[in-house]
Amino acid sequence: MGHLMSEEVKEAPTRVYGVAIAWIVVYGALIGVTSLVPLFPYVGGGGYLPLAVAFAAMAPLIMGPAGIIAAFFGGLIGMFIAPAAYPLGLLDAILTATLPAVFVTLTANNNRFWYITIIVFIGMGIWFWTFPFYIPGEAAGFTPPPQPYYTIITAWYWIPWLIIMGSPFGIKLIPKWAREETGTKKYAAVFLIILSGLMVWAIPWFLPYWYLFGYAGTLGAAVATAYSWWFPALSVVITIITIPILEGLRRSGLPRIPMALW
């Protein structure tokens, strides 16, 4: 018996943040393959936002922080097999695949990381209001966006989610409901986790493109408007897909993964 137990220990897969490396590799491959499936065209042309974003956002809910590693691995695969979804190459493996998992990790574990979440959200909001149309601005050839419309539409991407995540509701109840409740409360909590993460993630996803491709201020405002409804709609779809998976994992008897939602 002792011999068998020692053999089982030797054969046990290496784990990262409580997740077997095989799981991480398989999920990363799934993200890479779904990079081939367009979800929404880039406003202004030149590429598309891939289905991989949805699976990257789901990754930390299923695998905890290991989901970030899976998302990065998937982005590396995606940038080779779906260049239209990753026109910036390695930078897009981070922007398009990895950062959705990073932001959802923060919002899913806001009870642990609320102070980091608040700092990041405020920083993203200030960056959105200033870069690139005011800093570096006209000196670098950027025309200012229409005001006050631009300030209002960009506020939608971070101020409501900052308020939610900075409140007792976001710090205590949302993480609790997402893990312990069922039914309406669970769906609402998971939806707000995904929505808050993706809305603020959109900021560092937008701005490098706007800077590198020299967007005019009016085009920046158009992009912010075009995606303003789309991320909430995507979050609804991801929530509907994710919760049955989480419930199935919770009932599976598998060892719990730290900071995952099951």
C-alpha positions, 0 to 999 in steps of 0.5 A: 500500500505504501508503495502504491501511495508513493507511486501516486505521489510521483505521478501527481501532476505539477500544480500552479496555484492549485491547478494542474499544468495540464488544465492550464495548457488545455484551457490556454489552447481553447483560448488560442483556438477561439481567437479564430472566431470573431465577436465584434469588428474593430471600429475603424477596421483592421481586425476583430475582437475574438471569442477568446476574450470571453474565455479569458474572462472566464478563466480566473472564475474557473481556475483562480489566478492560474487562469491568468497564466492560461490566458497568456498562453492562449494569447501566444497561440492566438497571435500566431493562428489569428493575426487579425485578432492580434495585430499588435503581436505579443502586445496583443497577447497581453492586451486582448487575452491576458488583461481580461483575466487580470481584471476579472481576477481583481473583481472576483476577489475584491474582498481581498484586493479591494484597495488594488481594485480602487487604485487601478480603476481610478488610474485607468479612468484618469488615463482614459480622460487624458491619453492620447487626445490631451496628453500628448495631445495636439503636440503629437498630432491628436485632435481633441474629442467632442466635449462634454460628450467624450467625458461622459461616455468614457466615464461609463467605463469606470465610474459606475464600477469604481463605485460598486467595487468600492462600496460594502456591496462590492467588497463583501456581498458580491464575492460572497454571493458569487461563491455561496449563493444560488439563483438570482443572487449568484447570477447578479454577483457573477454578472457584476464581477465580469461586467466590472472587470471587462468595462475597465479592461476596455480602457487599456485595450483601447488606448494603445491602438488609439495612440499607435494608429493616430486616432482622431478625437472623434473616432475615439468617441465613436469607438467608446460609443460603439462598445458601450453597450457591447461589453454589457451584452457580452457579460450577460452571455459569459455569465449564462455560460459560466455559472452552470460550469461553476456549479458542475465543478462545485458538485464534482468533488474535485479539490477546490481551487484558491480564489476560483468561484466554485 
